[in-house]
Amino acid sequence: MKYLSRLLILVYSLSSFASHAGDLTDANAIITQANLASYYSADDGSAQARMIIVDAQGNKQMRQFTILRKDQTDLGNQDILVFFSRPTDVQGTVFRVVKKVASDDDRWLYLPALDLVKRISAGDKRTSFIGAHFFYEDVSGRNPAEDNFTLLKTDDTFYTIKAQPKDLNSVEFDHYIVSVDKSTFLPMQVDFYDRQGKKSRSLQVLKTAVIDGFTTVMHSKITQHSDGSYTEMQFRNVKYNVGLPDDIFSERSLRNPPKEWLD
């Protein structure tokens, strides 16, 4: 099924080629490829991650966790689990996502100190992820169906695309500009702008690596421009096609993590 969907995506992209040098001219085709490259590499995957959160005064906090991800289909529904291990105040916290294409994602947060599973509403998806500058939505990815896309320019390295939310009342920004690497289709820079046209928030990819044939983000940074605070995300021990079983992506894993998949 995944090979078929990749073939259909390729055919769609080829149909959008410009007359010169194979550049794509359809913004939606570019975003489709970018979404595939960013969130759907292989059938499943695991990684260990560390976030370094720096506030406006330069004070630092750290979060360490393991991510497990399994696709149902390319660009389709997806299961995600995030298990926090450090520091002690977040140890045992688990974030679960059932990513959906046709409707809002389902998100839950397990808080071990309270033995509480808290459902994260759709309206909270653009709020801080465990105290970081990353939002809940950043972890699983924003649904492209929520935005309208316009190709602004193409150069030797990037496609530059403007994204305008279809429902401005659902977000804190007016629009964002994304620079998509032409060779890998990874978004390398995303700048969010407020209603006054000022840059409010930026995502930068600082380092990538090719793992099992997939170009993978290994180090990224999100900056809040109002005060200069930021969060860096670093990945290691990234693995693809590890054979994650379907049954670990359940509420049971919130209280009883699948330890054999977290090493």
C-alpha positions in Angstrom: 0.0 0.0 0.0 2.8 2.5 0.9 4.6 1.8 -2.4 1.4 2.4 -4.3 0.8 5.7 -2.5 4.4 6.8 -3.1 3.9 6.0 -6.8 0.7 8.1 -7.0 2.5 11.0 -5.3 5.4 10.7 -7.8 3.0 10.8 -10.7 1.2 13.8 -9.3 4.5 15.6 -8.8 5.7 14.8 -12.3 2.6 16.3 -13.8 3.5 19.6 -12.2 6.9 20.0 -13.7 7.8 23.3 -15.3 9.2 23.5 -18.7 12.7 24.4 -17.4 15.0 22.1 -15.4 12.4 19.9 -13.8 11.2 22.6 -11.3 7.8 22.0 -9.7 5.3 24.8 -10.2 2.4 23.5 -8.2 2.7 24.6 -4.5 0.4 21.8 -3.3 2.6 19.2 -5.0 5.7 20.6 -3.3 3.9 20.6 0.1 2.8 17.0 -0.5 6.4 16.0 -1.0 7.6 18.0 2.0 5.0 16.4 4.2 6.1 13.0 3.0 9.8 13.7 3.6 9.2 15.3 7.0 6.8 12.8 8.7 6.5 9.6 6.7 10.0 8.2 6.2 9.8 4.4 6.0 6.9 2.4 7.5 7.8 3.2 11.1 10.7 4.6 13.1 12.1 5.3 16.5 14.5 8.0 17.8 15.9 9.4 21.0 15.7 13.1 21.4 16.8 15.9 23.6 15.3 19.4 23.9 17.2 22.3 25.3 14.9 25.1 26.3 16.4 28.6 26.8 14.3 31.5 28.2 14.8 35.2 27.5 17.3 35.5 30.4 19.4 32.6 29.2 18.2 30.0 31.7 18.3 26.5 30.4 16.1 23.4 30.9 16.4 20.0 29.3 13.9 17.4 28.2 14.9 13.9 27.1 12.5 11.4 25.4 12.0 8.6 23.0 9.7 8.8 20.0 8.0 5.8 18.4 6.0 6.4 15.1 4.1 4.0 12.8 2.3 4.9 9.6 -0.9 3.4 8.5 -0.4 4.7 4.9 1.9 7.4 3.4 0.3 10.8 4.0 -2.4 9.1 5.9 -3.3 8.2 9.5 -0.4 7.7 11.9 0.4 6.6 15.5 2.9 8.4 17.6 4.1 7.9 21.2 6.6 10.1 23.1 8.1 8.8 26.3 9.9 11.3 28.6 12.8 10.0 30.7 14.6 13.1 32.0 14.6 15.3 34.1 12.8 13.7 37.0 9.9 16.2 37.0 8.7 14.9 33.6 10.0 11.3 33.9 7.2 8.9 33.0 5.2 11.5 31.1 3.8 10.1 27.8 2.4 12.0 24.9 0.2 10.0 22.5 -1.1 11.1 19.1 -3.5 9.4 16.7 -2.8 11.5 13.6 -5.8 11.8 11.2 -6.1 13.3 7.8 -9.8 13.7 7.5 -10.4 15.2 10.9 -8.6 16.6 14.0 -5.9 14.5 15.5 -6.5 12.8 18.8 -3.9 13.8 21.4 -3.4 12.7 25.0 -0.9 13.4 27.8 -0.3 11.0 30.6 0.8 12.7 33.9 2.3 10.0 36.1 2.3 12.1 39.3 -1.5 12.3 39.1 -1.9 9.0 37.3 -4.0 11.0 34.9 -4.6 10.7 31.2 -5.4 14.2 29.9 -7.0 14.7 26.5 -5.5 17.7 24.6 -8.3 19.5 22.7 -8.0 20.6 19.1 -7.9 24.2 20.4 -4.8 23.5 22.4 -2.7 22.0 19.6 -0.8 25.3 19.2 0.3 25.5 22.8 3.6 24.7 24.4 4.8 21.1 24.3 6.0 20.3 27.8 7.3 23.8 28.3 9.2 24.0 25.0 8.8 26.5 22.1 7.7 23.5 20.0 3.9 23.2 20.0 1.9 19.9 20.2 1.1 20.4 16.5 4.8 20.6 15.7 5.5 17.1 16.9 3.0 15.4 14.7 2.9 18.0 11.9 0.3 20.5 10.8 -2.4 19.1 8.4 -1.8 20.7 5.0 -5.6 20.7 4.4 -5.8 23.6 7.0 -3.8 26.0 4.7 -3.8 27.5 1.2 -0.4 27.5 -0.5 1.2 29.8 -3.0 4.6 29.3 -4.6 6.4 32.6 -4.2 9.7 31.9 -5.9 12.1 29.1 -7.0 15.9 29.4 -7.0 18.7 26.9 -7.3 18.3 25.5 -3.8 14.8 26.2 -2.4 11.1 26.4 -3.2 9.7 29.3 -1.2 6.0 28.9 -0.4 3.5 31.1 1.5 0.9 29.3 3.6 -2.3 31.1 4.5 -4.6 29.4 7.2 -8.1 28.8 6.0 -9.4 29.6 9.5 -7.5 32.5 11.0 -9.4 32.2 14.2 -7.9 28.8 14.9 -4.3 30.0 14.9 -2.1 32.7 16.5 -0.4 33.7 13.3 -1.5 35.4 10.0 0.6 33.3 7.6 3.9 31.5 7.3 6.7 31.2 4.7 8.5 27.9 4.2 11.7 27.2 2.4 11.7 23.7 1.0 15.0 22.1 -0.1 14.7 21.1 -3.7 16.9 18.0 -3.4 15.4 16.5 -0.2 12.0 18.2 0.0 12.7 18.9 3.7 11.4 22.3 5.0 14.6 23.9 6.1 13.2 27.2 7.4 9.7 28.2 8.4 8.9 31.8 9.5 5.6 32.7 11.1 4.2 36.2 10.8 1.6 37.9 13.0 -1.3 40.1 12.0 1.0 43.1 11.8 3.3 41.4 9.4 6.1 41.0 12.0 8.0 37.7 12.2 6.9 36.1 15.4 8.3 32.5 15.4 10.9 30.6 13.3 11.9 27.0 12.8 15.4 26.3 11.4 16.9 22.9 10.5 20.5 23.1 11.6 21.7 19.6 10.7 20.5 16.6 8.6 21.9 13.1 8.0 21.1 10.3 5.6 19.9 7.3 7.6 18.8 4.1 5.8 18.4 6.2 2.6 16.2 8.8 4.2 17.4 12.4 4.7 16.6 13.0 8.4 16.5 16.1 10.5 19.0 15.7 13.4 19.1 19.2 14.9 16.5 21.9 14.7 15.7 25.2 16.5 12.5 27.2 17.2 13.0 30.8 18.1 10.4 33.2 19.7 11.2 36.6 18.2 9.4 38.7 20.8 12.1 37.9 23.5 14.8 35.8 21.7 14.0 32.7 23.7 14.3 29.4 21.9 14.3 25.6 22.0 16.7 23.3 20.3 15.8 19.7 19.4 18.6 17.1 18.8 18.1 13.5 17.7 20.2 10.4 18.0 19.9 6.7 17.5 17.4 7.2 14.7 16.1 3.9 13.2 13.6 3.1 10.5 11.5 0.0 9.6 12.0 -1.5 13.1 8.8 -3.5 13.0 6.8 -1.7 15.7 3.7 -3.8 16.6 0.3 -2.1 16.3 -0.8 -3.0 19.8 1.8 -0.8 21.5 0.0 2.3 20.2 -2.7 2.2 22.8 -3.8 3.7 26.1 -2.2 0.8 27.9 1.3 2.0 26.9 0.8 5.3 28.7 0.9 3.6 32.1 3.0 0.5 31.0 5.6 1.7 28.4 6.9 -1.0 25.9 10.4 -1.0 27.4 11.8 -3.4 24.7 11.2 -0.6 22.1 12.7 2.3 24.1 16.4 1.3 24.2 
